[in-house]
Amino acid sequence: MKQVTQIEKYYKNNEIDMDQIIEDFTPYITTIINKGTNNKLSFEDKEEIYSDTFFILWKNRNRLNINVSLNSYLAGITRNLIKEKYRKLKIVYDISDFENDVLNSVNMYENDRELIWDIEQKIKGLKDIDMKIVNLFYYSSVSIKDIAKKLNISELNVKTRLHRIRKKIKKELNNGGI
């Protein structure tokens, strides 16, 4: 399981090490782009999303909360860029493609740190198995089928747990006035 990485790890002499971030997170971002676009975008569009993801991180480097998960921050930026590209190109997509994203409603690149932190705290408060499922699915981009095999539970159980977790987190965030 890929460990969640704090942004703080990538700061050296009060500067963010973008080269190291790009090296470490290229496979992760590429996986998100490939799964999120389902071959509906050209190679050039995917490259643009990839480049823009790291550009947005760099552009917001001075406003980053160093204790925030870099995995979720980059995933949120990438998913929002994919949706934005679909809208620009007027590509019809199934909204359920993105409903599986707990961070969907978060406008990551405007750096809503409080909401990100709240979501991460809700995830940390989950049962151990639920937290493993969330980490594997959202942070490591492991398929539902592979999660089921890894945790020795049914695919339906994984899907049900993900649905309930999303519903619970959304409800708790809405009740908290967010």
C-alpha positions as CSV (number, residue, x, y, z in Angstrom):
1,M,0.0,0.0,0.0
2,K,1.3,3.4,-1.0
3,Q,1.9,5.6,2.1
4,V,0.3,9.0,2.2
5,T,3.1,11.6,1.8
6,Q,3.0,15.0,3.6
7,I,4.0,18.0,1.5
8,E,6.6,18.9,4.2
9,K,8.8,16.0,3.0
10,Y,9.5,17.9,-0.2
11,Y,10.7,21.2,1.3
12,K,14.4,21.9,1.3
13,N,15.8,25.3,2.3
14,N,12.2,26.7,2.3
15,E,11.7,25.8,-1.3
16,I,9.6,23.0,-2.7
17,D,11.6,20.3,-4.6
18,M,9.4,20.0,-7.7
19,D,11.9,17.7,-9.5
20,Q,11.5,15.1,-6.7
21,I,7.8,15.5,-6.6
22,I,7.5,15.0,-10.4
23,E,9.8,11.9,-10.1
24,D,7.9,10.4,-7.2
25,F,4.3,11.2,-8.4
26,T,4.4,10.7,-12.2
27,P,3.2,7.1,-12.0
28,Y,0.4,8.1,-9.6
29,I,-0.8,11.1,-11.7
30,T,-0.6,9.1,-14.9
31,T,-2.7,6.3,-13.4
32,I,-5.4,8.9,-12.3
33,I,-5.4,10.4,-15.8
34,N,-5.7,7.1,-17.5
35,K,-8.4,5.8,-15.3
36,G,-10.2,9.1,-15.3
37,T,-10.3,9.7,-19.0
38,N,-11.2,6.1,-20.2
39,N,-9.6,6.8,-23.5
40,K,-11.9,9.7,-24.2
41,L,-9.1,12.2,-24.5
42,S,-6.2,12.4,-26.9
43,F,-2.6,11.8,-25.8
44,E,-2.0,15.6,-26.1
45,D,-4.9,16.4,-23.8
46,K,-3.6,13.9,-21.2
47,E,-0.2,15.4,-21.4
48,E,-1.7,18.9,-20.9
49,I,-3.5,17.6,-17.8
50,Y,-0.3,16.0,-16.5
51,S,1.7,19.2,-17.0
52,D,-1.0,21.5,-15.6
53,T,-1.3,19.3,-12.4
54,F,2.4,20.0,-11.5
55,F,2.1,23.6,-12.7
56,I,-0.8,24.3,-10.3
57,L,1.1,22.7,-7.5
58,W,4.1,24.9,-8.3
59,K,1.9,28.0,-8.6
60,N,0.4,27.4,-5.2
61,R,3.7,26.3,-3.5
62,N,3.8,29.3,-1.2
63,R,0.3,28.7,0.1
64,L,0.5,25.0,0.7
65,N,-0.1,23.6,4.2
66,I,2.9,21.4,4.7
67,N,1.0,19.0,6.8
68,V,-1.6,18.2,4.1
69,S,-1.4,14.9,2.1
70,L,0.4,15.5,-1.2
71,N,-1.3,12.4,-2.6
72,S,-4.8,13.8,-2.1
73,Y,-3.9,17.3,-3.2
74,L,-2.4,16.1,-6.5
75,A,-5.2,13.7,-7.1
76,G,-7.8,16.4,-6.5
77,I,-6.0,18.8,-8.9
78,T,-5.8,16.1,-11.6
79,R,-9.4,15.0,-11.3
80,N,-10.6,18.6,-11.5
81,L,-8.5,19.2,-14.6
82,I,-10.0,16.1,-16.2
83,K,-13.5,17.4,-15.6
84,E,-12.5,20.8,-16.8
85,K,-11.1,19.4,-20.0
86,Y,-14.3,17.4,-20.6
87,R,-16.3,20.5,-20.2
88,K,-14.1,22.5,-22.6
89,L,-14.3,19.8,-25.2
90,K,-18.0,19.2,-24.6
91,I,-17.4,15.5,-24.0
92,V,-20.3,13.8,-22.4
93,Y,-19.2,11.7,-19.5
94,D,-21.0,9.6,-17.0
95,I,-21.2,11.6,-13.7
96,S,-20.7,8.3,-11.9
97,D,-17.2,8.3,-13.2
98,F,-16.5,11.0,-10.7
99,E,-18.9,10.3,-8.0
100,N,-16.4,7.9,-6.5
101,D,-14.2,10.8,-5.6
102,V,-14.7,11.8,-2.0
103,L,-12.8,15.0,-2.8
104,N,-15.0,15.7,-5.8
105,S,-16.6,18.9,-4.5
106,V,-13.4,20.3,-3.3
107,N,-11.8,22.9,-5.5
108,M,-8.3,21.7,-4.8
109,Y,-6.4,24.3,-6.8
110,E,-8.0,27.1,-4.9
111,N,-6.4,25.5,-1.9
112,D,-9.4,25.0,0.5
113,R,-7.1,23.7,3.2
114,E,-9.7,23.5,6.0
115,L,-12.0,21.3,4.0
116,I,-9.1,19.0,2.9
117,W,-8.0,18.7,6.5
118,D,-11.6,18.0,7.6
119,I,-12.0,15.2,5.0
120,E,-8.6,13.7,6.0
121,Q,-9.6,13.7,9.7
122,K,-12.9,12.0,8.8
123,I,-10.9,9.3,6.9
124,K,-8.5,8.8,9.8
125,G,-11.5,8.2,12.1
126,L,-12.8,5.3,10.0
127,K,-12.6,1.7,11.1
128,D,-9.3,0.1,10.2
129,I,-10.6,-1.9,7.2
130,D,-12.5,1.1,5.9
131,M,-9.4,3.2,6.1
132,K,-7.5,0.6,4.2
133,I,-10.1,0.5,1.5
134,V,-10.1,4.3,1.2
135,N,-6.3,4.5,1.0
136,L,-6.1,1.7,-1.6
137,F,-8.9,3.1,-3.8
138,Y,-8.3,6.8,-3.6
139,Y,-4.7,7.3,-2.7
140,S,-3.1,4.3,-4.4
141,S,-5.7,3.9,-7.3
142,V,-6.1,0.2,-6.7
143,S,-9.1,-1.3,-8.5
144,I,-12.1,-2.6,-6.5
145,K,-11.3,-6.1,-7.8
146,D,-7.7,-5.9,-6.5
147,I,-8.8,-4.5,-3.2
148,A,-11.2,-7.3,-2.7
149,K,-8.4,-9.9,-3.4
150,K,-5.9,-8.1,-1.2
151,L,-8.3,-7.8,1.8
152,N,-10.0,-11.2,1.1
153,I,-13.5,-9.8,0.9
154,S,-16.0,-9.7,-2.0
155,E,-16.0,-6.9,-4.6
156,L,-19.6,-6.1,-3.6
157,N,-18.4,-5.6,0.0
158,V,-15.7,-3.2,-1.2
159,K,-18.2,-1.2,-3.3
160,T,-20.8,-1.1,-0.5
161,R,-18.1,0.1,2.0
162,L,-16.9,2.8,-0.4
163,H,-20.5,4.0,-0.9
164,R,-21.2,4.1,2.8
165,I,-17.9,5.8,3.6
166,R,-18.6,8.5,1.0
167,K,-22.1,8.9,2.3
168,K,-21.0,9.1,5.9
169,I,-18.2,11.7,5.2
170,K,-20.5,13.9,3.1
171,K,-23.2,13.7,5.8
172,E,-20.6,14.6,8.6
173,L,-19.2,17.5,6.5
174,N,-22.7,18.8,5.7
175,N,-23.7,18.6,9.4
176,G,-20.5,20.5,10.3
177,G,-21.6,23.4,8.2
178,I,-19.3,22.8,5.3
